[in-house]
């Protein structure tokens, strides 16, 4: 029963992330800083009331690590949003998901964690998918691929920082820090690039935080009731949904090499997840 519920939660999460990607892509004419600002502000409407209602300290315990996680997450988010301006959504999402490769490297170097040899093999398979995308698909702009890969590097740092935070701080405190810092920095950087939304653009901007919050919420719920190796591969539904909506909504074109590269990335990451313990 828990597995079915977990799959449902992960599917909802993947759909929410997909809609977030679609709306960010549709705001192509606006600066990334302004998109980040609205993405953060929208989520703060959920995180602050939650913390106040449950009387959880907003400042948290491991403040330095919370700030570090937020800065790494902000850089990763900005670069990912930037990559969407250059390459197809499905490709960008797939490359961002190679973050576990960099997380494994950082865990080995910084935390002295041991990684199974078979996991390196599967992570290598995933990275080879990026090489297929870069080396064989002439339609992809190098800027977009570069932004997505560097975004994945910083996402890897986010994973390591969260691991260091551990159970010292409530997950919503971690998210709240991320959103506050993103709102402040995104807001300041967008001052010189500000463009007032018109008509339904306001709805799209305000919905970014809503989709982002519920995507994270349902992914967390799924992880709480199911073992990671059972449920984590379902998060790659985001790639499938994003490719489909990209084709329908934006008339994006995927070459055979794009599809092969994306499938290799998802295969390698899924195999890696299934070999890890809870």
N, C-alpha and C positions, 0 to 999 in steps of 0.2 A: 504493500500500500504506500509506504514511504517513498519507494522508488518511483512509482507512478506520479505521486505528488511532486517529487523532486524534478522529474522530467518536465512536468507542466510548468513549474516555477522557472526552470532554465529556458523553456520555450518563450514564456512571457518576457523574461529578461532579454533574450536574443532579439525579440520583436521590438522591445523598447529601445535597445541599442541601435537597431537598424533604422528605426524612425528618427532617432537622434542624428545618425549619419546622413540620412536623406535630407533632413531639415538644414543641417550645417551646409551640405552641398548646395542646397537651393539658395543659400545666403551668400553665394559666390562673390557678389559685388561689394559686400561689406568686409571690413578688416577683420582679421583673425582675433585681434585684441577685443574688439567689440563683441564678437561671438562668444569669446571666453567669458567676458564680463556678464553677459546675460545668462550664459550657461550656469555660472556660479550663483548669481543672484536668485535664479529660479529654485535652486536646490536649498538655499539658505532658508526659504520659506517653510521647508520641511524639517531641516536639521535643528534650528534654534528652538522651535516649539517643542520638539521631541526631548531635547536636553533639559529644557526648563520644566516640562511636565514631569519628567522622571528624576528631577533634582540631581542631575549629573553635572559635574564641574565642567564648564565650557573650556577652561584653561588647560585641563588635562594634567597628566603627571610627567611624561617624558617630553617636555616642551621642545627641546632642541631637535629630537628625532621627529617630532610632529611637524616642525617647521621644515626640516630637511625633506620629509616625505612629500609635503605640500609643494615645495619648490620643484622637486623632481617630477611630480605629477603634473604641475603646471606647464613645465617645459615640454613634457611628453604630449600633453593635450594640445598645446599650441602647434607643435610640429605635425601632429596627426591631422588637425584641422587644415593646416597649410598644405599638406600632401593631397588633400581632397580637391584642391584647386588645379592640380596638375595631372592626376591619374584617376582611373576608375575607382569607384568606392570599394568594390570587392577586392581589388588588388591591394589597396591601401590598408584595408582591414586585415587581410591575410598577412601582410608584412608586419603590421603592428603586433600580431599574435606570436611573432618569433621572440618576444620578450623573454620567455623562459630560458632561451639559449644564453642570453646575457645574464639573466638571474643566476643560472647555474655557474657561469664563469665568476661572477662577483661572489657567490656563496663559497666557491672554492678558494678564491684569493683573499677575501675579507673575513669570512666566517670559518674558514678551514673545514667546510663540510665535504664529505665524500660523496661523489656522484658515481652511480653504477656505470660500468663500461657500456652496457646495452643502452642506457639513457643517452650517452654521448652519441651513440650510433643513430638513435632516433632523432636527436636534436640536429645531427649532421644532415639527416635526410630532409628535415624541415628547412634548414638553411639552403640546401641544394635547390629547393623550390624557388627561393629568391633569386638564385643564380640563373635558373631557367627563365624567370621573368625578365631579368636584366639582360641576359645574353641573347635571347632568341626573339623577344617581342619588341620589334622596332617602333611600335606605336606608343610605347611608354616613355614619358619624359624622365630624364635622369634626376631632375630636381625633385619630382614627386617621390621617386624611389628612395632618394637620399634622405628626404625629410621623414619618410615612414620608418626607415631603418634606424635613424638617430632617435626617433620617437620611441622605438622598441628598446633601445639601449637605456633610455631614461626610465621606461616602464620597468625594466629589469632592476634598476636601482630602487624604484618604488617597492617592488616585492621584497627586496633585501631589508629596506628600512622598516617595512611593516613587520617583518619577521623579528627585527630587533625590538620593536615596540611590544610585540607579543600581546599578552593579556593585560598589560599595565594600563591601557586606556580602552574605553568603550569604542567599538567600530564607528559609531555616529560622531564621536569626538574627533576621530581621525578624518572622517569625511568633512566635518564642519571646518576644521583647520584648513583643509585643502580648498574648500569653497571660499572661505573668508580671504585667504591670501590670493586666490585666483581673482576674486572680485576686486580687491584693492589694486593689484598689479595690472590686471586686464583693463580696469577702469582708467587708471593713470595713463597707460600706454595708448588707450583709444581716444584720448582727448584730441590729439592732433589729427586723428583719422575718423572722427565721429561723423556718421551720416544718419540722419533721423529716419527711422523706419516709417513706412507708409502703409495704410490699409491693413491687409492680412499679414504683412511682415511683422507687425507687433505681436500677433498671435504666435507666429513661428518662433520669434525670439523668446517670448515668455514660456513657450512650451519646452524649450531646450532643457531647462533645469528639471522640469517635471519628468520627462522621459529619462534623463540621466539618473535622477534619484530612484525611480522605480526599477530601472534596469539593475542598478546596484543592489537595491533592496531584495528583489526576487532571486538574484544570483546568490546573495548571502543566505537567504532562507533555504534555497536548494542545498547549499553546502552544509547547512546545519543539520539537515535531516537525513542526508545520504552520505555514503563514503565518497571521497573525492574521485577515486578511480572509476566509480560507477557513473557519476553524474557530470564530471568536468568536460568530457568530450562533447557533451550536448551544447556547450557554450559556442562551439564552432558552427552552430545553426545560424549564428549572426552572419557568417560569411555567405551561406546559402541564400538567406533572406536578402542580404545586401546586394548580391549579384542579381537576383531576380528583380528587385525593385529598381536597380540601376538600369537594367535592360528596358523595363517598362516605363519608368518615370523620366529618365534622362536620355533614353535611347543610347546607352553606353554600348561600346563594341568590345567584345572579348575575343581575342584570337585563340587559336587552338593551344598556342604556347602559354597564354594567360591562364586558360583553364587547367592545363597540365601543371603549371607552377603552383597555382592555388591548391589543387588537389594534393600535390606532394607536400606542401607546407602543412595542410590540415592532417594528412596521414601521419607524418612524422611527429607532430605535436600530440595527436591522439594516442599513438603508440607509447610515447613517453609518459603521458598521464596515466595510462593503464598499467604501467610498470611501477609507478610510485605507490607507496603505502599511503594510508589516510594521513 
